Amino acid sequence: MAKKTAPTGTPALVALAAAEVPHTAHAYEHDPASDVGYGLEAAQVLGVPPEQVFKTLMTTVDGALTVAVVPVTGKLDLKALAAAVGGKKAAMADRPVAERATGYVVGGISPLGQRTAHPTVVDETVELFDTVFVSGGRRGLDVELAPGDLVRLTGAVVADIARD
């Protein structure tokens, strides 16, 4: 009998493979000197519209860690995020807290394959595209997948949480 090998790659890629979700991993050379932000850098390097690339932000809503996924071209509306999960007050999570809770470093936090599942809200603009790009779990790695698969795998609520 052949031995089964464990999936390799980041936890996000392992989660996608385990769920048998069609996706494409796009690796690129991250430039630490770039000042455009991780998501905009990914859009530029991969040659895709920046509206189609989504960033993962760790927040707290009424003290509970919550994931927000918004286009890299926009900003997170904290009040809208809180309302989307039935909370009152939202704030950005501290960097060390975000990294410990997700198992990823800032700039490479993926909404997929996090150490612990957290309530997740994805901005409604995700539904404008056949595929979207999110971090694959490290700087310089994005994953392209269908928006419905992103929402399903993260158990996300889809809501209007991004502002220009």
C-alpha positions in Angstrom: 0.0 0.0 0.0 1.3 3.5 -0.9 2.0 5.9 1.8 -0.1 9.0 2.0 1.9 12.2 2.1 0.8 15.2 4.0 0.0 18.3 1.9 2.7 20.9 1.9 2.8 24.6 1.7 1.3 27.3 3.9 -1.7 26.4 6.1 -3.9 28.4 3.6 -2.8 26.1 0.7 -3.2 23.0 2.9 -6.7 24.1 3.7 -7.6 24.7 0.1 -6.2 21.3 -1.0 -8.0 19.5 1.9 -11.3 21.1 0.9 -10.6 20.3 -2.8 -11.2 23.9 -3.8 -10.0 24.9 -7.2 -7.4 27.7 -6.8 -4.2 29.0 -8.3 -1.3 30.0 -6.2 0.6 33.0 -7.5 4.1 33.4 -6.0 6.1 36.6 -6.6 9.2 38.2 -5.3 8.1 40.6 -2.5 10.1 43.8 -2.4 10.7 44.8 1.2 11.4 48.4 0.0 8.0 48.7 -1.6 6.0 51.5 -0.1 2.6 50.8 -1.9 1.4 48.2 0.6 1.4 44.4 0.3 -1.9 44.1 -1.6 -1.2 46.9 -4.1 2.2 45.4 -4.7 0.6 42.0 -5.4 -1.8 43.6 -7.9 1.0 45.4 -9.7 3.3 42.4 -9.8 0.5 39.9 -10.8 -0.9 42.4 -13.4 -4.5 42.2 -12.0 -6.9 45.1 -11.2 -6.3 46.1 -7.6 -10.0 46.0 -6.9 -9.8 42.2 -7.4 -7.1 41.8 -4.7 -8.4 41.6 -1.1 -6.5 42.2 2.1 -7.1 40.4 5.4 -7.3 42.6 8.5 -7.5 41.4 12.0 -9.8 43.4 14.2 -11.6 43.1 17.5 -15.3 43.5 17.8 -16.5 44.0 21.3 -13.2 42.4 22.4 -13.4 39.3 20.2 -11.0 38.8 17.3 -12.7 39.2 14.0 -11.4 38.9 10.4 -12.2 41.6 7.8 -11.5 41.0 4.1 -11.7 44.2 2.0 -10.3 45.3 -1.4 -6.7 46.6 -1.2 -8.0 49.8 -2.8 -10.3 50.6 0.1 -10.3 51.1 3.8 -12.2 49.1 6.4 -15.2 50.8 7.9 -15.0 49.7 11.6 -18.6 50.7 12.4 -19.9 48.7 9.4 -17.8 45.7 10.5 -19.2 45.8 14.0 -22.7 46.1 12.7 -22.2 43.1 10.3 -21.4 40.8 13.2 -24.0 42.3 15.6 -21.4 44.2 17.7 -21.1 47.7 18.9 -17.4 48.6 18.7 -14.6 47.5 16.4 -10.9 48.3 16.5 -7.8 47.1 14.7 -6.1 44.2 16.5 -2.5 44.8 17.7 0.0 43.3 15.4 1.4 40.7 17.8 -2.1 39.6 18.7 -3.0 39.2 15.0 0.1 37.2 14.3 -0.3 34.9 17.3 -4.0 34.3 16.6 -3.5 33.5 12.9 -0.1 31.9 12.7 0.8 34.3 9.9 2.9 37.5 9.8 1.4 40.9 9.0 1.5 41.3 5.2 1.0 37.6 4.8 -2.2 37.0 6.9 -4.6 34.8 4.9 -8.3 34.5 5.7 -7.7 30.8 5.1 -6.0 28.2 7.3 -5.7 30.4 10.4 -4.7 28.7 13.6 -8.1 29.4 15.1 -11.3 30.1 13.2 -12.6 33.6 13.8 -15.8 35.3 12.7 -15.1 36.6 9.2 -16.7 39.4 7.2 -15.9 39.8 3.5 -16.8 43.0 1.7 -19.7 42.7 -0.7 -17.6 43.8 -3.7 -16.1 40.3 -3.7 -19.3 39.3 -5.6 -18.3 41.5 -8.6 -15.6 39.1 -9.7 -15.4 35.5 -11.0 -12.2 35.1 -9.0 -10.4 37.1 -6.3 -7.0 37.2 -4.9 -6.2 36.9 -1.1 -2.9 36.3 0.7 -1.7 32.7 0.5 -0.2 32.8 3.9 3.1 34.6 3.4 4.4 37.8 1.8 4.8 37.2 -1.9 2.1 34.6 -2.2 -1.5 35.2 -3.3 -4.2 32.7 -4.0 -6.8 33.1 -6.7 -10.1 31.5 -6.0 -13.9 31.9 -6.6 -15.5 34.3 -4.2 -18.1 31.7 -3.2 -15.4 29.3 -2.1 -13.7 32.1 0.0 -16.9 32.8 1.7 -17.8 29.2 2.3 -14.4 28.1 3.6 -14.1 31.0 6.0 -17.8 30.8 7.1 -17.9 34.5 6.3 -20.7 37.0 6.3 -20.8 39.2 3.1 -21.5 42.9 3.9 -20.7 46.4 2.9 -17.6 47.0 5.1 -15.2 48.9 2.8 -14.9 52.6 2.0 -12.9 54.5 -0.5 
